[in-house]
């Protein structure tokens, strides 16, 4: 899978980030929450990202 960085909350590697893939999908980098109390199937996961990251992506017309 090829990825392209769309938007991030900072300029270093370990920040919440949105990537586009060559599959026509998006990847979200963020914290993995453990205190959500939800039942998630083993093949899925949750990623917590700041709302501001999405706002920034929308403002910049990236998504």
FIKOLZA-1660 file (N, C-alpha, C; in steps of 0.1 Angstrom, whole numbers, plus 5000, padded with zeros to 4 digits):
% residues 63
   i   px   py   pz ch aa at
   1 5008 4988 5000  A  X  N
   1 5000 5000 5000  A  X CA
   1 5009 5012 5000  A  X  C
   2 5006 5022 4991  A  X  N
   2 5013 5034 4991  A  X CA
   2 5005 5045 4998  A  X  C
   3 5012 5053 5007  A  X  N
   3 5005 5063 5015  A  X CA
   3 5011 5077 5012  A  X  C
   4 5002 5087 5013  A  X  N
   4 5006 5101 5011  A  X CA
   4 5001 5109 5023  A  X  C
   5 5009 5116 5030  A  X  N
   5 5006 5124 5042  A  X CA
   5 4997 5135 5037  A  X  C
   6 4985 5137 5043  A  X  N
   6 4976 5148 5039  A  X CA
   6 4977 5159 5049  A  X  C
   7 4976 5156 5062  A  X  N
   7 4976 5167 5072  A  X CA
   7 4980 5161 5085  A  X  C
   8 4986 5169 5093  A  X  N
   8 4991 5165 5106  A  X CA
   8 4989 5177 5116  A  X  C
   9 4990 5173 5129  A  X  N
   9 4990 5184 5139  A  X CA
   9 5003 5190 5142  A  X  C
  10 5014 5184 5137  A  X  N
  10 5027 5189 5139  A  X CA
  10 5037 5184 5128  A  X  C
  11 5049 5188 5128  A  X  N
  11 5059 5185 5117  A  X CA
  11 5068 5173 5121  A  X  C
  12 5066 5167 5133  A  X  N
  12 5074 5155 5136  A  X CA
  12 5066 5143 5133  A  X  C
  13 5072 5131 5134  A  X  N
  13 5065 5118 5130  A  X CA
  13 5054 5114 5139  A  X  C
  14 5055 5115 5152  A  X  N
  14 5046 5109 5161  A  X CA
  14 5034 5118 5166  A  X  C
  15 5027 5123 5156  A  X  N
  15 5015 5132 5159  A  X CA
  15 5003 5127 5152  A  X  C
  16 4991 5130 5156  A  X  N
  16 4979 5126 5149  A  X CA
  16 4980 5131 5134  A  X  C
  17 4978 5122 5125  A  X  N
  17 4980 5125 5111  A  X CA
  17 4969 5117 5102  A  X  C
  18 4966 5123 5091  A  X  N
  18 4957 5116 5081  A  X CA
  18 4965 5114 5069  A  X  C
  19 4965 5101 5064  A  X  N
  19 4971 5097 5052  A  X CA
  19 4961 5093 5041  A  X  C
  20 4964 5095 5029  A  X  N
  20 4956 5089 5018  A  X CA
  20 4963 5077 5013  A  X  C
  21 4956 5067 5008  A  X  N
  21 4962 5055 5003  A  X CA
  21 4959 5054 4988  A  X  C
  22 4967 5045 4981  A  X  N
  22 4965 5043 4967  A  X CA
  22 4953 5033 4965  A  X  C
  23 4946 5029 4976  A  X  N
  23 4934 5021 4976  A  X CA
  23 4921 5030 4976  A  X  C
  24 4923 5043 4977  A  X  N
  24 4912 5052 4978  A  X CA
  24 4906 5053 4992  A  X  C
  25 4915 5050 5002  A  X  N
  25 4910 5050 5016  A  X CA
  25 4919 5060 5023  A  X  C
  26 4915 5062 5036  A  X  N
  26 4923 5071 5045  A  X CA
  26 4928 5063 5057  A  X  C
  27 4940 5066 5061  A  X  N
  27 4945 5061 5073  A  X CA
  27 4946 5072 5084  A  X  C
  28 4943 5069 5096  A  X  N
  28 4944 5079 5107  A  X CA
  28 4954 5074 5117  A  X  C
  29 4963 5083 5120  A  X  N
  29 4973 5080 5131  A  X CA
  29 4969 5088 5143  A  X  C
  30 4968 5081 5154  A  X  N
  30 4964 5087 5166  A  X CA
  30 4966 5078 5178  A  X  C
  31 4961 5082 5189  A  X  N
  31 4962 5074 5202  A  X CA
  31 4952 5062 5201  A  X  C
  32 4956 5051 5207  A  X  N
  32 4947 5039 5208  A  X CA
  32 4941 5040 5222  A  X  C
  33 4928 5044 5223  A  X  N
  33 4922 5045 5236  A  X CA
  33 4919 5031 5242  A  X  C
  34 4920 5030 5255  A  X  N
  34 4917 5017 5262  A  X CA
  34 4906 5019 5272  A  X  C
  35 4901 5030 5274  A  X  N
  35 4891 5032 5284  A  X CA
  35 4877 5035 5278  A  X  C
  36 4874 5031 5266  A  X  N
  36 4862 5034 5259  A  X CA
  36 4850 5025 5263  A  X  C
  37 4852 5014 5269  A  X  N
  37 4841 5005 5273  A  X CA
  37 4833 4999 5262  A  X  C
  38 4838 5000 5249  A  X  N
  38 4831 4994 5238  A  X CA
  38 4835 4980 5235  A  X  C
  39 4827 4973 5228  A  X  N
  39 4831 4959 5223  A  X CA
  39 4834 4960 5208  A  X  C
  40 4847 4959 5205  A  X  N
  40 4852 4961 5192  A  X CA
  40 4856 4947 5187  A  X  C
  41 4852 4943 5175  A  X  N
  41 4856 4930 5169  A  X CA
  41 4872 4929 5168  A  X  C
  42 4877 4918 5169  A  X  N
  42 4892 4916 5169  A  X CA
  42 4898 4921 5157  A  X  C
  43 4892 4921 5146  A  X  N
  43 4898 4926 5133  A  X CA
  43 4896 4941 5131  A  X  C
  44 4891 4948 5141  A  X  N
  44 4889 4963 5140  A  X CA
  44 4896 4969 5152  A  X  C
  45 4898 4983 5151  A  X  N
  45 4904 4990 5162  A  X CA
  45 4898 5004 5163  A  X  C
  46 4900 5011 5173  A  X  N
  46 4896 5025 5175  A  X CA
  46 4909 5033 5175  A  X  C
  47 4908 5045 5169  A  X  N
  47 4919 5055 5169  A  X CA
  47 4913 5068 5173  A  X  C
  48 4919 5074 5184  A  X  N
  48 4914 5087 5188  A  X CA
  48 4923 5098 5182  A  X  C
  49 4916 5107 5175  A  X  N
  49 4923 5119 5169  A  X CA
  49 4916 5132 5173  A  X  C
  50 4924 5142 5174  A  X  N
  50 4918 5155 5177  A  X CA
  50 4908 5160 5167  A  X  C
  51 4897 5166 5171  A  X  N
  51 4888 5171 5161  A  X CA
  51 4894 5182 5153  A  X  C
  52 4904 5189 5159  A  X  N
  52 4911 5200 5151  A  X CA
  52 4918 5194 5139  A  X  C
  53 4923 5182 5140  A  X  N
  53 4929 5176 5128  A  X CA
  53 4919 5175 5116  A  X  C
  54 4907 5170 5119  A  X  N
  54 4897 5170 5109  A  X CA
  54 4893 5184 5103  A  X  C
  55 4892 5193 5113  A  X  N
  55 4889 5207 5108  A  X CA
  55 4899 5212 5099  A  X  C
  56 4912 5210 5102  A  X  N
  56 4923 5214 5094  A  X CA
  56 4923 5208 5081  A  X  C
  57 4920 5195 5080  A  X  N
  57 4919 5188 5067  A  X CA
  57 4908 5193 5059  A  X  C
  58 4897 5196 5065  A  X  N
  58 4885 5202 5057  A  X CA
  58 4888 5216 5053  A  X  C
  59 4894 5224 5061  A  X  N
  59 4898 5238 5057  A  X CA
  59 4907 5238 5046  A  X  C
  60 4917 5229 5046  A  X  N
  60 4927 5228 5035  A  X CA
  60 4922 5220 5023  A  X  C
  61 4909 5216 5024  A  X  N
  61 4902 5208 5013  A  X CA
  61 4910 5196 5009  A  X  C
  62 4915 5188 5019  A  X  N
  62 4922 5176 5017  A  X CA
  62 4913 5164 5018  A  X  C
  63 4902 5165 5025  A  X  N
  63 4892 5154 5026  A  X CA
  63 4878 5160 5024  A  X  C
% end
